[in-house]
Amino acid sequence: GGRPDRTGVSSDPDRDFLGRLRSKIEENMSNPAFSVEELGESIGLSRAQLYRKTKSLTSYSPNELLRITRLKKAAAMLSSSDLTVAEIAYKSGFNSPAYFARCYREYFGISPADSQKQARPS
């Protein structure tokens, strides 16, 4: 399998790396203290190696990837649960609901509260 697949990843080791990376992020995303250093350690890479490899395969830094994964989880919770925006911020690994709201708006172009209203019209 040397040809790039639809993710643009060309080799099986790269695919394995991304799979491990995604599963470590999924496992730990609700822990706000989970850091890029811990992510690297959990898959056996230094912070610099993790950054280089993640950036080259996904065009995101490990930090951005962790944040985006958390935001996508939060978006799913906003549309499917009755939790408050603050509860969802904490459950998806953000320390601060205000920071969560800022990141959410930057990524999705809409506030978490507006997103929640659209998902569940009264």
Buried (B, 14 or more C-beta within 10 A) or exposed (E): EEEEEEEEBBEEEBBEBBEEBEEBBEEBBBEBEBBBEEBBBBBEBEBEEBBEBBBEBBEBBBEBBBBBBBBBBBBEBBEEBEBEBBEBBBBBBBEEBEEBBEBBBEBBEBBBEBBBEEEEEE
